[in-house]
Amino acid sequence: MIGRGRVLVVDDEPNILKTLTIGLEAASFTVEGFLNPCDALEHLVDGTYDIAFIDLMMQPIDGMQVLRELRQKSPSTTAVIITAHGSIDSAVEAIKQGAFDFLQKPFDLKELQLFAEKVFEHHTMQEEIRTLREQLAKSQPDTTILTRNLVMRQQIDLARQIADSPLTVLVEGESGTGKEMVAQFIHSQSSRRDQPLMKVNCAALAENLLESELFGHVKGAFTGAFKDRKGRFEMADSGTIFLDEVGEIAPSSQVKLLRFLQDREFERVGENVTRRVDVRVIAATNRKLSDSLREGSFREDLYYRLNAVRISLPPLRERPEDILLLMSHFMKKFSPNADIGLSPDAMKLLTSYQWPGNVRELENVMERAVLLAKHGTIESSHLPPELQDPGVATAGLLSLEAMERQHIVRVLRVVKDLDEASRLLDIDPATLWRKRKKYGITD
């Protein structure tokens, strides 16, 4: 462990200064110590020191004055106050003024080194967040997909390469991994970018409505069809259509979709006029369509038409290097005018959680945490119960489908009817019906 970090020590007691210097250097820190706090202030330049240990009671100026000067001259330095047993109240006040923590006298070398490890870990994470914020601020405004993960970057590169082709794309990934963002990215990188991008959630529409939604209908085609209506394919002419949860399409609509992909032709419901449009199709699914093929619920020929190019998005639990990046992005998004910090406990919970809801869940958690962080720091108490419970944080052994079934059953037990359940789950009644059928939920 060489050159772990630069530490400033300010203490007007020579023995304490010597003990701190020896202990920190033994832990591979580079230490610069000062007996006179005024001399220390003259050496303060932002970025020179990673950590500063500052004694509270000093002459000619005290540690609080040094802390205030440090916050102005070197805001990136993580400050620690050294205090005697009887000065805890003052140490707490120093934390309110910007110190990270306090070290109480007397202490032994092992205690000092373990404490310094914790402080340096916090400082490193805060510096990484600060760097990420700067990178995000400099990034191009059309950069929508943030990742450091190699697999994710390979998939985004593939999306970029095929963006301007007419090929149909199938985007696979768990709920919340960013399938819609990939569709938007592909559309924005194509020559169709100035034309419409129409989005259809196939799981949110009942079987008898999906065909009309996609291909349109004429007046009198069915009850409630009071006038002619264009479908999403016609509205997307010259642009792109995004079919989310394409695996939920009923067999009758699958036939029409297959015909469109083969011949680029369709008819509105209740009409015999054949129409043609120029539309690029991007489909997405959170299930393995290969399983649906075996079950016979999805047409094999349609699958291969949709699967001209397949983009598979890894879940967030397989992208741990992206968690800090996304956390920083969401903190900036939800608090654009103020820098929000993270306590070490909150950081540990956020980075060790399995994120079954993926990026969407992380975004929701950070929005809540930023809202609750009234004093500018996200604490563990600002996080949802499932993150605070270590048992839940390691719940990756339970499949996402099992967790979803468990949650739906729990909701159905407490609501008065299915409409209320749909509202509470924030899904369409037709989607709830399909999920109950899929999971064998009868009550």
C-alpha positions, 0 to 999 in steps of 0.5 A, spaced: 500 500 500 504 505 497 501 513 497 494 511 499 493 519 500 496 525 503 494 527 510 494 534 513 495 533 521 494 540 525 495 539 533 499 544 537 501 538 542 508 535 540 506 528 542 500 527 539 502 530 533 508 525 533 503 519 534 498 521 529 504 522 524 507 515 526 500 511 526 498 514 519 505 513 516 505 506 518 498 505 514 501 508 508 499 515 508 503 521 506 503 525 512 504 533 513 504 535 520 503 542 523 504 545 530 502 552 529 495 552 525 496 558 522 502 555 518 497 549 516 493 554 513 498 558 509 499 551 506 492 550 504 491 549 496 485 545 494 487 538 492 493 538 496 490 534 502 485 528 501 484 528 509 485 533 514 486 531 522 484 538 526 485 538 533 479 542 536 483 546 542 489 550 539 492 556 540 492 562 537 486 559 533 482 553 535 480 547 530 473 550 528 476 556 525 481 552 521 475 548 519 472 554 516 478 556 512 479 549 510 472 548 507 473 555 503 480 553 501 480 546 500 473 543 500 475 537 497 479 535 503 475 530 508 476 533 515 476 530 521 476 533 528 480 531 534 477 532 541 478 530 548 473 527 552 469 533 555 468 536 548 463 532 544 458 537 544 463 541 540 465 536 536 458 535 534 457 542 532 464 541 527 460 536 524 454 540 522 460 545 520 462 540 515 467 535 518 466 528 516 467 525 523 471 526 530 476 522 533 476 522 541 483 522 545 486 518 548 486 513 542 491 507 540 495 506 534 490 500 531 484 504 533 487 510 529 489 506 523 482 503 522 479 510 523 483 513 518 481 507 513 474 508 514 475 516 513 479 515 506 474 510 504 469 515 504 473 520 501 475 516 495 467 515 494 466 522 495 471 524 490 469 519 485 462 522 485 465 528 484 469 526 478 462 523 475 458 529 476 464 533 472 464 528 467 456 528 466 456 536 466 461 535 460 457 530 456 453 531 450 446 533 451 444 527 447 448 522 451 442 518 454 445 511 456 450 511 462 455 505 463 462 503 464 460 496 464 464 492 458 458 488 456 453 494 456 458 498 452 458 492 447 451 492 446 450 500 446 456 499 440 452 494 437 445 499 437 449 504 434 452 500 428 445 498 426 441 504 428 441 507 421 439 500 418 432 498 416 433 491 420 428 489 426 431 489 433 429 485 439 431 488 445 431 483 451 432 485 459 429 485 465 424 490 467 428 496 469 434 495 465 433 501 460 430 497 454 426 503 452 432 508 452 435 503 448 430 504 443 430 511 443 438 511 442 437 507 436 432 512 433 436 518 435 442 515 431 438 513 425 436 517 419 429 517 422 431 521 428 426 527 425 420 522 424 416 520 429 418 514 435 411 511 437 411 507 443 406 501 444 406 497 451 403 491 448 402 488 455 397 494 457 392 493 452 387 487 452 387 482 446 381 485 442 384 492 443 391 491 441 390 490 433 386 496 433 391 500 436 397 497 432 393 497 425 387 502 426 380 501 425 374 504 420 367 506 423 363 501 425 368 495 425 366 494 433 362 497 438 365 503 440 368 505 433 364 511 432 369 514 426 375 511 422 382 511 426 389 511 424 393 505 428 400 506 431 404 504 424 400 509 420 402 514 425 409 512 425 410 512 417 417 514 415 419 513 423 420 508 428 415 504 432 417 501 439 413 495 441 414 494 448 413 487 452 412 484 445 411 477 448 404 479 450 401 479 444 396 474 442 396 469 437 391 473 432 395 479 433 402 476 432 399 473 425 398 481 422 405 483 425 408 477 422 405 479 415 407 487 416 414 485 417 414 480 411 411 485 406 410 491 410 403 491 409 396 491 413 389 492 413 385 496 418 380 492 423 374 492 419 377 494 412 379 490 406 384 496 403 391 494 403 396 499 406 403 500 406 408 504 410 415 505 411 416 503 419 422 501 422 420 496 428 424 495 435 421 490 439 422 489 447 421 483 452 423 482 459 421 474 458 425 469 454 421 468 448 425 462 447 421 459 452 414 462 449 416 458 443 417 451 447 410 453 450 407 454 443 404 461 445 409 465 441 410 464 433 417 461 431 417 465 424 415 471 428 420 470 433 426 470 427 423 476 424 423 480 430 430 477 432 434 480 426 438 483 431 438 482 438 441 486 444 441 483 451 441 488 457 445 485 463 441 487 470 444 492 474 446 487 479 451 484 474 453 491 473 456 494 480 461 499 476 455 502 474 451 503 481 456 509 483 455 512 476 447 512 476 447 514 483 451 521 481 447 522 475 440 521 479 442 525 485 444 531 480 437 530 476 433 530 482 437 536 485 440 540 480 442 546 484 445 543 490 450 538 491 447 532 495 452 528 499 452 520 501 453 518 508 458 512 509 452 507 511 447 509 506 453 508 500 454 501 503 447 499 503 446 502 496 452 499 493 451 492 496 443 491 494 441 487 489 437 491 485 431 487 483 428 492 479 434 495 476 436 502 474 428 504 474 428 502 482 435 505 483 432 512 480 426 511 484 430 510 490 435 516 489 429 521 488 426 519 494 432 519 498 434 526 495 427 529 497 428 526 504 435 529 505 433 536 508 441 537 510 444 535 504 446 528 506 443 522 504 443 517 510 441 510 511 434 512 514 432 516 507 432 509 504 427 504 503 426 498 508 428 493 503 435 496 503 436 497 510 434 490 511 441 486 510 436 480 509 433 483 503 439 486 500 441 479 499 435 477 496 438 475 489 437 468 490 429 469 489 428 470 482 425 476 479 418 472 477 418 469 484 418 476 487 413 479 483 408 473 484 409 474 492 408 481 491 402 481 487 399 475 492 400 480 498 397 486 494 391 482 492 390 480 500 389 487 502 385 490 497 377 490 496 377 488 488 382 487 482 381 495 480 384 497 486 389 492 486 391 495 479 391 502 481 396 500 487 401 496 482 400 501 477 399 496 472 393 496 467 387 491 469 389 487 463 396 486 465 394 484 472 389 479 469 395 476 464 400 476 470 395 472 475 394 467 469 401 466 468 403 465 476 397 461 477 394 466 482 386 464 483 384 469 489 
